[in-house]
């Protein structure tokens, strides 16, 4: 999946930056026989998001 948005409020103790983010994430759900979600695992590319917000400097291109 892809997550996009604009940082307009405090996040993890830092004030809003007004900057946009565009990061990838993976969500895995385990559904029970009742059709409900019983477990959820999620992975978000936080390093890329923090680089886009200017909190972490971007490294050299790969």
C-alpha positions as CSV (number, residue, x, y, z in Angstrom):
1,X,0.0,0.0,0.0
2,X,1.0,3.6,-0.2
3,X,0.4,6.2,2.5
4,X,0.3,9.9,1.6
5,X,-0.5,12.9,3.7
6,X,0.6,16.2,5.1
7,X,2.1,16.6,8.5
8,X,-0.3,19.2,10.1
9,X,-0.1,18.2,13.7
10,X,2.4,17.1,16.3
11,X,3.9,13.6,15.6
12,X,6.1,11.6,18.0
13,X,7.0,14.7,20.0
14,X,7.9,17.0,17.0
15,X,5.7,19.9,15.9
16,X,3.9,20.0,12.6
17,X,6.2,20.6,9.6
18,X,3.5,21.2,6.9
19,X,5.5,18.8,4.6
20,X,4.0,16.0,2.5
21,X,4.9,12.4,2.9
22,X,4.6,9.5,0.5
23,X,5.7,6.2,1.9
24,X,5.0,2.5,1.4
25,X,3.6,0.1,4.0
26,X,2.5,-3.5,4.3
27,X,-0.6,-4.6,6.2
28,X,-1.2,-8.3,6.9
29,X,-4.5,-9.4,8.5
30,X,-5.5,-12.8,9.8
31,X,-9.2,-13.4,9.5
32,X,-11.1,-15.9,11.7
33,X,-13.8,-18.3,10.6
34,X,-16.2,-15.6,11.8
35,X,-15.0,-13.2,9.1
36,X,-13.5,-10.8,11.7
37,X,-9.9,-9.7,11.9
38,X,-8.1,-11.5,14.7
39,X,-4.5,-10.4,14.2
40,X,-2.9,-7.5,12.4
41,X,0.8,-6.9,11.5
42,X,1.9,-3.7,9.9
43,X,5.2,-2.4,8.6
44,X,5.6,1.3,7.6
45,X,8.8,2.8,6.1
46,X,9.3,5.2,8.9
47,X,12.9,6.1,7.9
48,X,11.7,7.4,4.5
49,X,8.8,9.3,6.2
50,X,11.2,11.0,8.7
51,X,13.5,11.9,5.8
52,X,10.6,13.5,3.9
53,X,9.6,15.4,7.1
54,X,13.2,16.7,7.4
55,X,13.8,15.1,10.8
56,X,16.4,12.6,9.5
57,X,18.9,13.7,6.8
58,X,18.6,11.8,3.5
59,X,21.6,9.7,2.7
60,X,23.4,9.5,-0.7
61,X,21.4,7.9,-3.6
62,X,21.7,4.1,-3.7
